[in-house]
């Protein structure tokens, strides 16, 4: 959230609650929880001020992915991103999930008898997935951007085992001559030069994003 000179820590929390109330019908308070039609939230830690913005940690519970989307939109109303840590339980085919993440994940982080973990790119959202098959649970951790896929879409992609997206690239005319020269010097086709350039850019981007995730 945006930092405000006249706000205390509780004010930031209440500001977020008000933003969520605009999106979901509010039913009342009970035992420290704010109860909404599709789920509930509670304050987790004291809001932290950092570089002109404020981090407002809170817990939530819901059985409806739509509520995650509403939380996401309220959280990103003032800033274009938010941190998410989400644990899910349910009837998950963990063997199929393990196979899918190995095939389509950005980075396979490893597995033990109790868990396996990887980094995923789901619709432009970079997340760490950690699964606990014996407990029937998985956890998603990452920084979600407002202009990329919403949480319900992320869950849908994971559970429906969405294949990797196909990326097409067009080189601006101003760079075409340079690419042609590189292709000639390297004995490659123009499309190969374009693919190699895209691969380098994506590798740099993903390395940076994975480093951020490992610090969360």
Secondary structure, DSSP 8 states (H G I E B T S, - for coil): -B--TT--HHHHHHHHHHHHHTTS-EEEEETTEEEESSEEEEE-S--EEETTEEE--EEEEES-HHHHHHHHHHHTSSSSEEEEEEEEES---HHHHHHHHHHH-SEEEEE-SS-EEEEEEETTEEEEEEEEGGGTEEEEEEEEETTS--HHHHHHHHHTT-----------HHHHHHHHHHHHHHT--HHHHHHHHHHHHHHHHHHHHHHHHHH-
